[in-house]
Amino acid sequence: MRQGRRDGFREFAEARSGHLYRSACLLASGDTHLAEDLVQETLGRMYLLWGRICRIDNPAAYAQTVLVRAFLTHQRRRSAGERPVGQFPDPGAAAAGPGDPALRLTLLEALGRLAPKDRAVLVLRYWEDRSIEETADAMNTSSAAVRTRTSRALGRLREQLGGSITEFAGL
């Protein structure tokens, strides 16, 4: 019984860890070390619940929720929100194409300057492609708060990216 539980969790962790890591990288604004920590914390919490997992309809979605809540908890705990970086790329320096590393860095930098809850709502809504209700559940808030926060976060992102946001979107 115990070995079956371990094997089941191992299969789940192997299947979901890549997706969790990508989401965590976006939440952490490209900080891969923090992303790894968030994934480990998420998988650790999931392992503790694994014996009762039969009561959870969608373990993958639940893991994403655990990841977002771990990120928000981490952001509240931090004493300083600043991270040392080398040099930020100039957002208007090069025309961005698909897979352009400069575009990725610019967007990660812009996401990093958003408040943690703003970043989380954008990642859940647009990267994870979650509905408003699913996002509200993951963030433990109301649907109206998600709509408001999404609108304001997109506005802040537009302000940071300036007039070049249509260039980034490929419009």
NORURCOR-V686160 format. One record per backbone hydrogen bond with DSSP energy under -0.5 kcal/mol. NH is the residue of the N-H (numbers start at 0). CO is the residue of the C=O. If there is no record, write none. Layout:
nh->[NH & NH]
co->[CO & CO]
This chain:
nh->[4 & 5 & 6 & 7 & 8 & 9 & 10 & 11 & 12 & 13 & 14 & 15 & 16 & 19 & 20 & 21 & 22 & 23 & 24 & 25 & 26 & 27 & 28 & 29 & 30 & 31 & 34 & 35 & 36 & 37 & 38 & 39 & 40 & 41 & 42 & 43 & 44 & 45 & 46 & 47 & 48 & 49 & 49 & 51 & 52 & 54 & 55 & 56 & 61 & 62 & 63 & 64 & 65 & 66 & 67 & 68 & 69 & 70 & 71 & 72 & 73 & 74 & 75 & 76 & 77 & 90 & 92 & 99 & 103 & 104 & 105 & 106 & 107 & 108 & 109 & 110 & 111 & 112 & 113 & 118 & 119 & 120 & 121 & 122 & 123 & 124 & 125 & 126 & 126 & 127 & 129 & 134 & 135 & 136 & 137 & 138 & 139 & 139 & 140 & 145 & 146 & 147 & 148 & 149 & 150 & 151 & 152 & 153 & 154 & 155 & 156 & 157 & 158 & 159 & 160 & 161 & 163 & 164 & 165 & 167 & 168 & 169 & 170]
co->[0 & 1 & 2 & 3 & 4 & 5 & 6 & 7 & 8 & 9 & 10 & 11 & 12 & 15 & 16 & 17 & 18 & 19 & 20 & 21 & 22 & 23 & 25 & 24 & 27 & 29 & 30 & 31 & 32 & 33 & 34 & 35 & 36 & 37 & 38 & 39 & 40 & 41 & 42 & 43 & 44 & 45 & 46 & 48 & 49 & 51 & 52 & 54 & 57 & 58 & 59 & 60 & 61 & 62 & 63 & 64 & 65 & 66 & 67 & 68 & 69 & 70 & 71 & 72 & 73 & 88 & 89 & 96 & 99 & 100 & 101 & 102 & 103 & 104 & 105 & 106 & 107 & 108 & 110 & 114 & 115 & 116 & 117 & 118 & 119 & 120 & 121 & 121 & 122 & 122 & 123 & 130 & 131 & 132 & 133 & 134 & 135 & 136 & 135 & 141 & 142 & 143 & 144 & 145 & 146 & 147 & 148 & 149 & 150 & 151 & 152 & 153 & 154 & 155 & 156 & 157 & 160 & 161 & 162 & 163 & 164 & 165 & 165]
